[in-house]
C-alpha cells in the first residue's frame, strides 16, 4: 500500500485531544482507528472507506 498525500492537510476535531492536522490517507486511517466505537457512524465509515480505497 502506498500512502496518498492530500493536496491540503485537513483538520480533524477530536474530543479527546482537540484538533489534529492530517496530511495523508494513511495518517487519517491511523487517527480514525483511535475513534471510539460509539462515534463510528455512517460518515466515519465513508471516510475510512475512502482512505482505504485511496491506498489500493
MDAnalysis code that builds the backbone (N, CA, C; Angstrom):
import MDAnalysis as mda
import numpy as np

u = mda.Universe.empty(168, n_residues=56, atom_resindex=np.repeat(np.arange(56), 3), trajectory=True)
u.add_TopologyAttr("name", ["N", "CA", "C"] * 56)
u.add_TopologyAttr("resid", np.arange(1, 57))
u.add_TopologyAttr("resname", ["UNK", "UNK", "UNK", "UNK", "UNK", "UNK", "UNK", "UNK", "UNK", "UNK", "UNK", "UNK", "UNK", "UNK", "UNK", "UNK", "UNK", "UNK", "UNK", "UNK", "UNK", "UNK", "UNK", "UNK", "UNK", "UNK", "UNK", "UNK", "UNK", "UNK", "UNK", "UNK", "UNK", "UNK", "UNK", "UNK", "UNK", "UNK", "UNK", "UNK", "UNK", "UNK", "UNK", "UNK", "UNK", "UNK", "UNK", "UNK", "UNK", "UNK", "UNK", "UNK", "UNK", "UNK", "UNK", "UNK"])
u.atoms.positions = np.array([
    [0.836, -1.181, 0.000],
    [0.000, 0.000, 0.000],
    [0.878, 1.241, 0.000],
    [0.568, 2.142, -0.891],
    [1.287, 3.408, -0.961],
    [0.461, 4.501, -0.307],
    [1.121, 5.287, 0.525],
    [0.439, 6.398, 1.172],
    [0.095, 7.453, 0.125],
    [-1.056, 8.076, 0.279],
    [-1.512, 9.092, -0.664],
    [-1.652, 10.415, 0.081],
    [-0.776, 11.382, -0.221],
    [-0.885, 12.677, 0.461],
    [-2.094, 13.463, -0.039],
    [-2.702, 14.223, 0.851],
    [-3.799, 15.117, 0.471],
    [-3.205, 16.357, -0.181],
    [-3.942, 16.992, -1.069],
    [-3.451, 18.225, -1.694],
    [-3.292, 19.323, -0.644],
    [-4.140, 19.296, 0.369],
    [-4.025, 20.199, 1.520],
    [-4.352, 19.395, 2.768],
    [-3.607, 19.594, 3.856],
    [-3.931, 18.881, 5.099],
    [-5.345, 19.237, 5.569],
    [-5.980, 18.283, 6.228],
    [-7.294, 18.539, 6.808],
    [-7.163, 18.554, 8.325],
    [-8.100, 19.195, 8.973],
    [-8.096, 19.259, 10.428],
    [-9.263, 18.448, 10.960],
    [-8.945, 17.490, 11.820],
    [-9.972, 16.683, 12.468],
    [-10.167, 17.208, 13.880],
    [-11.403, 17.323, 14.298],
    [-11.704, 17.767, 15.656],
    [-12.002, 16.535, 16.498],
    [-11.102, 16.253, 17.419],
    [-11.226, 15.077, 18.266],
    [-11.517, 15.510, 19.693],
    [-12.528, 14.911, 20.277],
    [-12.933, 15.298, 21.617],
    [-11.814, 15.058, 22.630],
    [-11.077, 13.981, 22.481],
    [-10.062, 13.628, 23.473],
    [-8.795, 14.470, 23.387],
    [-8.405, 14.882, 22.176],
    [-7.132, 15.603, 22.029],
    [-7.270, 16.961, 21.364],
    [-8.463, 17.349, 21.025],
    [-8.666, 18.625, 20.332],
    [-8.505, 18.449, 18.836],
    [-7.836, 19.381, 18.198],
    [-7.663, 19.323, 16.744],
    [-6.371, 18.615, 16.363],
    [-6.434, 17.909, 15.248],
    [-5.252, 17.234, 14.714],
    [-5.237, 17.416, 13.212],
    [-4.103, 17.866, 12.687],
    [-3.945, 18.011, 11.236],
    [-3.482, 16.681, 10.665],
    [-4.105, 16.315, 9.553],
    [-3.818, 15.051, 8.885],
    [-3.461, 15.372, 7.443],
    [-2.359, 14.795, 6.951],
    [-1.863, 15.159, 5.627],
    [-1.898, 14.028, 4.607],
    [-2.357, 12.835, 5.009],
    [-2.372, 11.719, 4.060],
    [-3.449, 10.706, 4.435],
    [-3.728, 9.823, 3.502],
    [-4.729, 8.782, 3.744],
    [-4.317, 7.868, 4.890],
    [-3.071, 7.458, 4.901],
    [-2.601, 6.557, 5.959],
    [-2.669, 7.236, 7.326],
    [-2.276, 8.483, 7.397],
    [-2.336, 9.229, 8.653],
    [-3.789, 9.364, 9.130],
    [-4.707, 9.574, 8.204],
    [-6.128, 9.669, 8.556],
    [-6.634, 8.336, 9.096],
    [-6.251, 7.247, 8.470],
    [-6.663, 5.922, 8.937],
    [-6.145, 5.669, 10.344],
    [-4.882, 5.974, 10.587],
    [-4.318, 5.785, 11.924],
    [-5.097, 6.576, 12.965],
    [-5.442, 7.792, 12.624],
    [-6.192, 8.646, 13.536],
    [-7.603, 8.098, 13.748],
    [-8.251, 7.700, 12.676],
    [-9.630, 7.223, 12.766],
    [-9.745, 5.901, 13.514],
    [-8.690, 5.100, 13.521],
    [-8.717, 3.836, 14.253],
    [-8.758, 4.064, 15.764],
    [-8.421, 5.253, 16.204],
    [-8.440, 5.573, 17.630],
    [-9.806, 6.091, 18.083],
    [-10.714, 6.325, 17.151],
    [-12.042, 6.832, 17.499],
    [-12.811, 5.769, 18.259],
    [-13.602, 6.174, 19.247],
    [-14.413, 5.190, 19.982],
    [-15.493, 4.591, 19.080],
    [-15.848, 3.353, 19.355],
    [-16.846, 2.653, 18.534],
    [-18.156, 3.418, 18.442],
    [-18.564, 4.056, 19.515],
    [-19.851, 4.763, 19.523],
    [-19.859, 5.959, 18.574],
    [-18.684, 6.436, 18.162],
    [-18.583, 7.587, 17.258],
    [-18.385, 7.166, 15.802],
    [-18.410, 5.882, 15.555],
    [-18.162, 5.371, 14.200],
    [-19.473, 5.155, 13.453],
    [-20.040, 6.241, 13.008],
    [-21.299, 6.185, 12.271],
    [-21.078, 6.107, 10.771],
    [-22.107, 6.467, 10.048],
    [-22.082, 6.394, 8.583],
    [-20.984, 7.272, 7.985],
    [-20.823, 8.491, 8.488],
    [-19.791, 9.392, 7.955],
    [-18.395, 8.858, 8.234],
    [-18.199, 8.298, 9.419],
    [-16.898, 7.712, 9.756],
    [-16.583, 6.572, 8.790],
    [-17.555, 5.687, 8.565],
    [-17.337, 4.550, 7.661],
    [-17.034, 5.007, 6.242],
    [-17.724, 6.035, 5.773],
    [-17.486, 6.543, 4.415],
    [-16.083, 7.137, 4.297],
    [-15.668, 7.897, 5.289],
    [-14.328, 8.497, 5.264],
    [-13.255, 7.420, 5.357],
    [-13.463, 6.454, 6.231],
    [-12.497, 5.365, 6.396],
    [-12.367, 4.567, 5.096],
    [-13.501, 4.263, 4.480],
    [-13.500, 3.513, 3.221],
    [-12.782, 4.295, 2.117],
    [-13.020, 5.596, 2.049],
    [-12.368, 6.424, 1.024],
    [-10.854, 6.421, 1.215],
    [-10.412, 6.495, 2.455],
    [-8.965, 6.471, 2.721],
    [-8.374, 5.111, 2.372],
    [-9.065, 4.030, 2.732],
    [-8.577, 2.688, 2.396],
    [-8.530, 2.491, 0.881],
    [-9.561, 2.950, 0.185],
    [-9.593, 2.817, -1.275],
    [-8.451, 3.589, -1.926],
    [-8.096, 4.727, -1.360],
    [-7.005, 5.535, -1.917],
    [-5.666, 4.818, -1.793],
    [-5.537, 3.947, -0.805],
    [-4.279, 3.232, -0.601],
    [-4.114, 2.051, -1.550],
    [-5.189, 1.563, -2.116],
    [-5.119, 0.392, -3.018],
    [-4.569, 0.755, -4.372],
])
